[in-house]
Amino acid sequence: MHSVSIRAEGVGVRFLFDRYQRAVTPALARLRRRGTETWGLREMAFAIGPGEGVALIGPSGSGKTTVLRLIAGVLSPDAGRLDVNGRVGSLLSTEAGLLGLLTGRENATLLGVLAGMSRAQSEAALDEVKHATHLADAFDRPVLSYSEGMKARLGFAVADHTGPDILVLDEVHEALDHEFRQIVAERAHLALSAGGVVVAAGHDHPLLATFCDRALWLADGHIAADGPFEEVRRAYLGQGA
């Protein structure tokens, strides 16, 4: 595997209300007319190297999802520079990329192609993906009949089987049962031992501690702390003490 890395230097992401009109309240709309804009991230700087499992922890709205979307290439920074070296496999939500009227098998084929595989490669991997999902016969049922946990299983299995150098997970592990969380941990450890990178967001989920040895505590769009997982976790949990 080539050297895998993520480096952010002074990264900022600006949310313009014009792009998110559905979320605008009357008060925010008045601010928008005066030219106000919101920065979801400001002066974000960090570096992640081969073999690192990094947890993003912090309250809702702190910027965790925005950072993961930047790494996955869904968003681009409005300020600063972000360099991502390596192929990214991401699971940003249990719904991401899934079409309810298609079966799990059909969705797996489509997601594989969207991740850069040829259709033949994606179809050839279906038996392995089905086995990895533990969905059994449900793999050939429409996804609209799936629970959140089943969708998360399907999404993770496809992301993992596309052979990513960098695996990005956004709190979807919280929809999984104990058995499949163990599978996620095992796959994450395999990726890390091969020199890959895993970046996962959560509040304080025990699963993160099984494969993350480092944590970034995000608060109001900036990094409040960066260090060993348990040290940062204790600081985050003790902030209100």
PyMOL commands that set and color helices and strands:
alter all, ss='L'
color gray80, all
select helices_A, chain A and resi 17-23+26-33+64-72+104-114+119-124+126-133+136-140+143-145+148-161+172-175+178-193+206-211+229-237
alter helices_A, ss='H'
color red, helices_A
select strands_A, chain A and resi 5-15+38-48+53-57+79-85+88-91+166-170+197-202+214-219+222-228
alter strands_A, ss='S'
color yellow, strands_A
deselect
rebuild
show_as cartoon
